[in-house]
Amino acid sequence: MVRTRNTRQRKLIIAELQGTKSHPAAEWIYQRVKAKMPNISLGTVYRNLAVLKEQKIIQELPRVGSQSRYDGNPKPHYHFICLECDGIEDIEAPFLDKVNIEISGKLTEHEVHGYFAEFYGLCPQCQKSK
């Protein structure tokens, strides 16, 4: 992996992602960064998100039938996705890390680079509104 320098645009994108827990789409990031850097384009935001993902500084959370969302926490972790409001929350579940290590250990002929797991359902707010 070739390291590229972090430009002002990339630094702003990283700051926005690390400053929120909402796992935003590129358009949200673009609007926030554009408020601080009016001449930036949406294409520039997408290109920088791709570079940051490649550098493993951020995570892309691809969404079937929807826009990808982005996470400022690059470490492997779990997410809960609300099927009603489309909100995404981080889940801290250290006991699941043991499961991943055990599964990885059984893949003796594979080179495991990481894991990705999501839980789906209704968040507490959407449960109350039903």
C-alpha positions as CSV (number, residue, x, y, z in Angstrom):
1,M,0.0,0.0,0.0
2,V,1.4,3.4,-1.0
3,R,1.0,6.1,1.6
4,T,-0.1,9.4,0.2
5,R,0.1,12.6,2.1
6,N,-3.0,13.8,3.9
7,T,-4.2,16.9,2.2
8,R,-6.3,19.6,3.9
9,Q,-9.4,18.0,2.3
10,R,-8.5,14.6,3.7
11,K,-7.8,16.1,7.2
12,L,-11.3,17.8,7.1
13,I,-13.0,14.5,6.0
14,I,-11.2,12.5,8.7
15,A,-12.2,15.2,11.3
16,E,-15.8,15.0,10.3
17,L,-15.9,11.3,10.4
18,Q,-14.1,11.0,13.7
19,G,-16.4,13.7,15.2
20,T,-19.6,11.8,14.6
21,K,-21.1,8.4,15.6
22,S,-23.7,8.6,12.9
23,H,-21.9,6.7,10.1
24,P,-22.8,9.3,7.4
25,A,-23.1,9.0,3.7
26,A,-20.7,10.9,1.4
27,E,-23.2,13.6,0.7
28,W,-23.4,14.5,4.5
29,I,-19.6,14.6,4.7
30,Y,-19.5,16.8,1.6
31,Q,-22.0,19.3,3.1
32,R,-19.9,19.5,6.3
33,V,-16.6,19.8,4.6
34,K,-18.0,22.3,2.0
35,A,-19.0,24.6,4.8
36,K,-15.3,24.9,5.7
37,M,-13.9,24.6,2.2
38,P,-16.4,26.1,-0.2
39,N,-14.5,25.1,-3.4
40,I,-14.5,21.4,-2.7
41,S,-16.5,19.1,-5.0
42,L,-18.5,16.0,-4.2
43,G,-16.2,14.1,-6.6
44,T,-13.2,15.2,-4.5
45,V,-14.9,13.9,-1.4
46,Y,-15.6,10.5,-3.0
47,R,-12.0,10.3,-4.2
48,N,-10.6,11.1,-0.8
49,L,-13.0,8.7,0.9
50,A,-11.6,5.9,-1.4
51,V,-8.0,6.8,-0.6
52,L,-8.7,6.9,3.2
53,K,-10.5,3.6,2.9
54,E,-7.5,2.1,1.0
55,Q,-5.1,3.5,3.7
56,K,-7.4,1.8,6.3
57,I,-7.9,5.1,8.1
58,I,-11.7,4.8,7.7
59,Q,-14.2,2.1,6.9
60,E,-16.8,2.0,4.2
61,L,-20.0,0.3,5.2
62,P,-21.6,-0.7,1.9
63,R,-25.4,-0.7,2.0
64,V,-27.4,-2.9,-0.4
65,G,-29.8,-0.8,-2.3
66,S,-28.6,2.4,-0.6
67,Q,-25.6,4.7,-0.4
68,S,-22.4,3.5,1.3
69,R,-21.9,4.9,4.8
70,Y,-18.6,5.7,6.4
71,D,-17.1,5.1,9.8
72,G,-14.2,7.0,11.3
73,N,-13.2,4.0,13.4
74,P,-11.0,1.7,11.2
75,K,-10.7,-1.1,13.7
76,P,-12.9,-4.2,13.2
77,H,-16.1,-3.9,15.2
78,Y,-19.8,-4.6,14.9
79,H,-22.8,-2.5,13.9
80,F,-26.5,-2.5,14.5
81,I,-28.6,-1.2,11.7
82,C,-32.2,0.0,12.3
83,L,-34.5,-1.3,9.6
84,E,-36.9,1.5,10.2
85,C,-34.8,4.7,10.4
86,D,-31.6,3.4,8.8
87,G,-29.5,4.5,11.8
88,I,-26.2,2.7,12.4
89,E,-24.7,2.2,15.9
90,D,-21.4,0.7,16.9
91,I,-21.6,-2.4,19.1
92,E,-18.9,-3.1,21.6
93,A,-18.9,-6.8,22.1
94,P,-15.5,-8.2,23.1
95,F,-16.9,-11.7,23.5
96,L,-17.6,-11.8,19.8
97,D,-13.9,-11.1,19.1
98,K,-13.1,-14.5,20.7
99,V,-15.6,-16.1,18.2
100,N,-13.8,-14.4,15.3
101,I,-10.4,-15.6,16.5
102,E,-11.8,-19.2,16.7
103,I,-13.3,-19.0,13.2
104,S,-10.1,-17.5,11.8
105,G,-8.2,-20.4,13.4
106,K,-10.3,-22.9,11.6
107,L,-9.5,-21.3,8.2
108,T,-6.0,-22.7,8.2
109,E,-5.6,-22.5,4.4
110,H,-7.0,-18.9,4.2
111,E,-5.3,-15.6,4.8
112,V,-7.8,-13.7,6.9
113,H,-7.6,-9.9,6.7
114,G,-10.5,-9.0,8.9
115,Y,-14.2,-9.6,9.5
116,F,-17.5,-7.7,9.0
117,A,-20.7,-8.4,10.9
118,E,-23.9,-6.5,11.2
119,F,-27.0,-6.9,13.3
120,Y,-30.4,-5.8,12.0
121,G,-33.6,-4.8,13.8
122,L,-35.3,-1.9,15.3
123,C,-33.6,0.7,17.5
124,P,-35.2,1.7,20.8
125,Q,-36.7,4.9,19.3
126,C,-38.3,3.0,16.4
127,Q,-39.6,0.3,18.7
128,K,-41.4,3.0,20.8
129,S,-43.0,4.6,17.7
130,K,-44.5,1.2,16.5
